[in-house]
Amino acid sequence: MLFIELAQTFEKMEKTRSRIELTYHLVELFTTTPAEIIDKVVYLILGKLGPDHESSELGIADKIVIKTLSHSSRIPVDKIIKEYNSIGDLGEVAYKFLTERTQSTLFAQVLTVDKVFSTLLKIAHTSGVGSLDIKIRLVNSLINSSSRLESKFIVKLILGNLRLGIANFTLLDALTLAFTKDKKNRVILERAYNVSSDLGKIAATLANGSLSEVQSISISLFTPVRPMLAERAVDSPEALKKLDGFGLAEFKIDGERIQIHKQGEKIELFTRSLENVSSNFPDIINMIKLLSPKEMIAEGEIVAINPNNLRYLPFQNLMRRRRKYKIQEAVKAFPVMLNLFDILFIDGNDTTNLPFLERRRLLKFALKDNRSDRIKLIEQTQVSCTKDIDAFMTKALENGCEGLMLKNPKTEYRAGARGWAWIKLKKEYSGKVIDSMDLVVLGALHGKGRRVGKYGALLLGAYDRVNDTFYTIGKVGTGFTDEILSLLSDRLSKLVLQGKSPRVEAGSLMMDVWFEPRVVLEIISPEITLSPIYTAARDAVNLGNGLALRFPKFSGKIREDKLPEDSTTIDEVLELYRNQFKQKSN
Ligand code: ATP
């Protein structure tokens, strides 16, 4: 398949604002893509070179691309930089300037999808002495061989800013339609995705095999499983009712969820959003090596601790471990502990279909030879009345936890699903303050006064999974330290779009800048009110009004571990809105 064919589809997708049309373009593309390269096409659509947990960074800076473009187009570097500063996207700059040249000099070879993909992989995998020169040569070879449209998308892929606005769920829809012609089969693809986290693999299995082969994709070591998630309860009576009167209560620790994959001495750690963070926790890895199971997939919460008394510390301390350099210093300065709460695989056996009570027994067994005080089975107790829950909640809070997780002992591990088999109960629910929300930054107003040159108020959105759309819910401008504000401005400036993302519904609201929905912030707000301006749950409570946060404040937590699709949903916002009245009447 020629790369130009893919570039032409990308061009159509970029101009599309409707999700249905995007799905249609995808279906058309998948039906004409040769089976041997369909996995690569899927990864490229997502701007990646592999599944999330393997995706490699190319390590190419803007200035290298600027030099290459200048060389190819014979336009001075200064002029390219000026244009870049005004458009904000080097792919678009390439498209613009390469038109000013005659195309004849550009076509050194015909580019296929395979060739582009393998060259990008080579760029990503080249390391060591002299690697930069090799990378530059490879970038040059791609750009010099491409037409203007191809170079536009090659540059975007190289710099990691191809933004077609396609969510994983849209891809699942399109794959279902293209290969099975029946929407009902989507559940089969979704299950395979939840255990393999690899859309490329699912596409290849469908294209080369059959739906039944997709059905038999199962959990495997070093392929992260999408995590099981919890519903939230307002109070202990509600939680107990949802558990049919009996459950297992655990501490809900304010750390980071980690999925551990172990095979002998080989150990890898993945976050909730499937990022491989093994390099950040060499101390944890050394301890896991000593555990008796040869093979294991387990889950737990890593939390920062005070090494003198092993007490849990707030989440912000843990974030200091997320760095690329000086890891050993960070290990010493910010000690952590691992609290295990589930097991998905042990010595050749998939345990996800076992009831939770049985999995807990296996987890205990897996830890039988553990001698380290930095690995623990999470604190757990049985609860059969609200008094039990409330007493355990007090104990959890005294120990520095966020609250409790209450789990149904009979339920299997439901990968990727949020449901009442796991229930979170946080301390705020019992008081007047409503719970924190994880919201996506959709846009911004320019800063004024002390914030000139940075973003001022940030527009926040909640997610609706059915429409794969982010709806607006308010603007936040407080709770930011100067340090966080610079960090955020830096991150957000890489996500600037020419206009609003097709996945955002903002009504007539105008912002100075729009972003690709990607950054998730934890926001606290004392109240949710009705508003004619914002679009979250518009018309659901009151005709013409949506829901808005009153006095929203950033909690200090950037949810690095959450994908935008994992943010607080419209349904949750509605429930929180309604709970306010329940609390008032109690
Ligand atoms: P939150 O925003 O409340 O942290 P979340 O949206 O990240 O939640 P939920 O499924 O809603 O995810 O809550 C479960 C999260 O709580 C887990 O992802 C995990 O990080 C954390 N956690 C802490 N203690 C436990 C525990 N004992 N069992 C399961 N998860 C726990």
Boltz pocket constraint, residues with backbone or C-beta under 6 A from the ligand:
constraints:
  - pocket:
      binder: B
      contacts: [[A, 227], [A, 228], [A, 229], [A, 230], [A, 231], [A, 250], [A, 251], [A, 252], [A, 253], [A, 254], [A, 255], [A, 256], [A, 257], [A, 272], [A, 301], [A, 341], [A, 378], [A, 405], [A, 424], [A, 438], [A, 566]]
      max_distance: 6.0
